[in-house]
Amino acid sequence: MSVRDNLNGRREVFAHRGASGKYFENTMKAFYGAVKDGADGIELDVQRSKDGVFFVIHDSELSRLSGVNKQIAELDAAEILQLRIGKRFLRGFSGSEIPTLSSVVSFASIEGIGLNIELKETISEHPDCLPELLDQISILDNVYVSSFDYNLIQKVKQIDSTMEAGLLLKKTMLADKELTDYPSADAFHFHKRMMKEPYLSMWSQTKKTIRVYGVDGNEAFVKDPPDFIDGWITDYPDRFQLS
């Protein structure tokens, strides 16, 4: 995937959990909103049910999103499909289903939009499920995976060397390490709080793809982006069409 328009230097724009600044996160409404707002792709989260079905949801614990005090790994797919997520007092009236990964892959294929699939805790706990997951998403031309778990990144590359794998970085992961200590990562994703030294020197020197998340479009570096930045991950994709 080309992450930058060579004619005008425009960076790719991925909608964080869909257009989540307008719609509830990781729902089909948020994903259709991202398409409407002109995003190049959608960043989403994947967890695994008790019976091995992949669902698009951020939290492994369901109380914040659904009000149900259960872990997603405790429930079978049929039980999860009965849940509704949304704002606390509106779930019963306008709550949304938790999408399956397969349904979102079909949506992305039809709409021609890319996916950045963040592999969450329940995937790290069952790395043996990776071949099945990678097979599900392999029908897409514009797709990559990401994770805070470097061991998972390594396993992805061992299974499919052609699949782009981005490492999500925390400050603690660079406290006593360099970017070169993560050779299996094809890309590095980090929060905008790390757009400062000593990290700026690291980003500018690596030849890996660099994406910044947590941006809202009002940052000075968005309006005049450094050369090393290849893409933005944002709740507000409509604000980035000229960046």
TABELPE-V431099 format. One record per residue. N is the residue number from 1. RES is the residue in three letters. SS is DSSP state (H for helix, E for strand, - for the rest). D_CENTER is the distance of its C-alpha to the mean C-alpha in Angstrom with 1 decimal. Layout:
n & res & ss & d_center
N & RES & SS & D_CENTER
N & RES & SS & D_CENTER
//
This chain:
n & res & ss & d_center
1 & MET & - & 15.7
2 & SER & - & 17.4
3 & VAL & - & 15.1
4 & ARG & E & 18.1
5 & ASP & - & 21.0
6 & ASN & - & 24.0
7 & LEU & - & 26.4
8 & ASN & - & 25.2
9 & GLY & - & 22.6
10 & ARG & - & 19.9
11 & ARG & E & 16.4
12 & GLU & E & 13.5
13 & VAL & E & 11.8
14 & PHE & E & 8.3
15 & ALA & E & 8.5
16 & HIS & E & 6.6
17 & ARG & - & 6.9
18 & GLY & - & 9.3
19 & ALA & - & 12.3
20 & SER & - & 12.3
21 & GLY & - & 15.2
22 & LYS & - & 17.3
23 & TYR & - & 16.3
24 & PHE & - & 15.3
25 & GLU & - & 11.6
26 & ASN & - & 10.1
27 & THR & - & 13.4
28 & MET & H & 14.9
29 & LYS & H & 16.5
30 & ALA & H & 13.4
31 & PHE & H & 12.2
32 & TYR & H & 15.8
33 & GLY & H & 16.0
34 & ALA & H & 13.2
35 & VAL & H & 15.5
36 & LYS & H & 18.5
37 & ASP & - & 17.3
38 & GLY & - & 17.0
39 & ALA & - & 13.3
40 & ASP & - & 12.8
41 & GLY & E & 9.5
42 & ILE & E & 6.9
43 & GLU & E & 3.2
44 & LEU & E & 4.1
45 & ASP & E & 5.7
46 & VAL & E & 8.7
47 & GLN & E & 12.1
48 & ARG & E & 15.5
49 & SER & - & 18.7
50 & LYS & - & 22.1
51 & ASP & - & 23.1
52 & GLY & - & 20.1
53 & VAL & - & 18.3
54 & PHE & E & 14.5
55 & PHE & E & 13.3
56 & VAL & E & 10.2
57 & ILE & - & 10.7
58 & HIS & - & 9.6
59 & ASP & - & 13.1
60 & SER & - & 15.3
61 & GLU & E & 18.2
62 & LEU & - & 18.8
63 & SER & H & 21.2
64 & ARG & H & 19.1
65 & LEU & H & 17.6
66 & SER & H & 20.5
67 & GLY & - & 23.5
68 & VAL & - & 24.0
69 & ASN & - & 24.7
70 & LYS & - & 23.3
71 & GLN & E & 20.7
72 & ILE & H & 18.6
73 & ALA & H & 20.0
74 & GLU & H & 23.4
75 & LEU & - & 23.2
76 & ASP & - & 23.6
77 & ALA & H & 21.7
78 & ALA & H & 24.7
79 & GLU & H & 24.6
80 & ILE & H & 21.0
81 & LEU & - & 21.6
82 & GLN & - & 24.4
83 & LEU & - & 22.3
84 & ARG & - & 21.4
85 & ILE & E & 18.8
86 & GLY & - & 19.2
87 & LYS & - & 21.3
88 & ARG & - & 23.8
89 & PHE & - & 26.9
90 & LEU & - & 25.7
91 & ARG & H & 24.1
92 & GLY & H & 27.4
93 & PHE & H & 27.9
94 & SER & H & 24.7
95 & GLY & - & 22.1
96 & SER & E & 19.5
97 & GLU & - & 19.0
98 & ILE & - & 16.0
99 & PRO & - & 14.7
100 & THR & E & 15.0
101 & LEU & H & 12.5
102 & SER & H & 15.6
103 & SER & H & 16.2
104 & VAL & H & 12.9
105 & VAL & H & 13.4
106 & SER & H & 16.9
107 & PHE & H & 15.9
108 & ALA & H & 13.7
109 & SER & H & 16.8
110 & ILE & H & 19.2
111 & GLU & H & 17.6
112 & GLY & - & 16.8
113 & ILE & - & 13.3
114 & GLY & E & 10.6
115 & LEU & E & 7.4
116 & ASN & E & 4.4
117 & ILE & E & 4.6
118 & GLU & E & 4.3
119 & LEU & E & 8.1
120 & LYS & - & 9.9
121 & GLU & H & 13.6
122 & THR & H & 15.2
123 & ILE & H & 13.9
124 & SER & H & 15.2
125 & GLU & - & 18.4
126 & HIS & - & 18.9
127 & PRO & H & 18.0
128 & ASP & H & 20.6
129 & CYS & H & 18.3
130 & LEU & H & 16.2
131 & PRO & H & 18.7
132 & GLU & H & 18.5
133 & LEU & H & 14.7
134 & LEU & H & 14.8
135 & ASP & H & 17.8
136 & GLN & H & 16.2
137 & ILE & H & 13.5
138 & SER & - & 16.2
139 & ILE & - & 17.7
140 & LEU & - & 15.2
141 & ASP & - & 16.2
142 & ASN & - & 13.1
143 & VAL & E & 10.3
144 & TYR & E & 8.8
145 & VAL & E & 7.4
146 & SER & E & 6.5
147 & SER & E & 8.4
148 & PHE & - & 11.0
149 & ASP & - & 13.5
150 & TYR & H & 15.3
151 & ASN & H & 17.5
152 & LEU & H & 14.7
153 & ILE & H & 13.8
154 & GLN & H & 17.6
155 & LYS & H & 17.9
156 & VAL & H & 15.4
157 & LYS & H & 17.5
158 & GLN & H & 20.7
159 & ILE & H & 19.9
160 & ASP & - & 18.7
161 & SER & - & 19.4
162 & THR & - & 18.3
163 & MET & - & 14.6
164 & GLU & - & 12.6
165 & ALA & E & 11.1
166 & GLY & E & 9.6
167 & LEU & E & 10.9
168 & LEU & E & 9.6
169 & LEU & E & 13.1
170 & LYS & - & 15.3
171 & LYS & H & 18.8
172 & THR & H & 20.4
173 & MET & H & 18.9
174 & LEU & H & 20.9
175 & ALA & - & 23.9
176 & ASP & - & 25.9
177 & LYS & - & 23.9
178 & GLU & - & 23.1
179 & LEU & H & 20.3
180 & THR & H & 22.7
181 & ASP & H & 22.5
182 & TYR & - & 19.1
183 & PRO & - & 20.4
184 & SER & - & 18.1
185 & ALA & - & 15.0
186 & ASP & - & 14.8
187 & ALA & E & 12.7
188 & PHE & E & 12.3
189 & HIS & E & 9.8
190 & PHE & E & 11.7
191 & HIS & E & 12.7
192 & LYS & H & 15.3
193 & ARG & H & 17.9
194 & MET & H & 18.0
195 & MET & - & 19.3
196 & LYS & - & 22.8
197 & GLU & - & 25.1
198 & PRO & - & 25.2
199 & TYR & H & 21.6
200 & LEU & H & 22.4
201 & SER & H & 24.8
202 & MET & H & 22.3
203 & TRP & H & 19.8
204 & SER & H & 22.8
205 & GLN & H & 24.2
206 & THR & - & 21.4
207 & LYS & - & 21.1
208 & LYS & - & 17.5
209 & THR & E & 14.8
210 & ILE & E & 13.8
211 & ARG & E & 11.0
212 & VAL & E & 11.5
213 & TYR & E & 9.6
214 & GLY & E & 11.7
215 & VAL & E & 13.9
216 & ASP & - & 15.9
217 & GLY & - & 18.0
218 & ASN & - & 21.2
219 & GLU & - & 20.8
220 & ALA & H & 23.6
221 & PHE & H & 21.5
222 & VAL & H & 19.5
223 & LYS & H & 22.9
224 & ASP & - & 24.1
225 & PRO & - & 21.2
226 & PRO & - & 22.2
227 & ASP & - & 22.4
228 & PHE & - & 20.0
229 & ILE & - & 16.9
230 & ASP & - & 15.2
231 & GLY & E & 12.5
232 & TRP & E & 11.3
233 & ILE & E & 8.2
234 & THR & E & 10.3
235 & ASP & - & 11.5
236 & TYR & - & 14.4
237 & PRO & H & 13.8
238 & ASP & H & 17.6
239 & ARG & H & 18.6
240 & PHE & H & 17.4
241 & GLN & - & 19.3
242 & LEU & - & 21.8
243 & SER & - & 19.9
//
